[in-house]
Amino acid sequence: MIRFTYTAANESDTEALGAALAVALPERGVLALVGTLGAGKTRLVQALAVACGVPRENVVSPTFVLAHEHHGQRTIHHLDAYRLQDDDEFLALGPEEYFAADALTVIEWADRVAACLPKERLEIFIQETGPTSRRFEVTAFGKLYEAAVERLLAWQARAEEGGQESP
């Protein structure tokens, strides 16, 4: 297991992280988002989606519909477990099909369905640190995601040195 911590001072920094994730993540993968209401889960998904060629206005929280599918240069399945009562309701959505698809599957409120998530995934805990600032703690579960976190760490190091912006 490998970790990466990123501090976003503002929404532009969150957009930069979303763009870096779009490059660092494998073509097919699972991204589990955890954070309180208003922490910025959907905002991060918007940033990732924009970097994948999806218009920002098309990406809204799937809280009431439970799932959205976005198509750009990459397909993103955007799920939300906030209103689900238990694991059975999540399993009724057919997450195995999403996880197996040639797409990124992003799950907001993933901690509510942790037992249903694949063992290999990227998990991001988002903590609000100010009105627009956030702390992102990224943990890789599995070799594929460890490689993604290594790319994010290299991107962060280059950014701190004032160098290249993409992973």
MOHU-V606118 format. One line per field, one symbol per residue. phi: phi as a letter, one per 20 degrees, with the letter a starting at -180 (. if undefined). Layout:
phi=???
This chain:
phi=.ccbdcddfbfffffffgfffgefffgdaccddcrfgnfofffffgfffgfendfgfedcfegedmbccddbfceceddcdgefeafffffffmfgfffeffaedddemfffcgfefffeaddcedcfdagcebddddcedoggefffffffffffffffenegedf
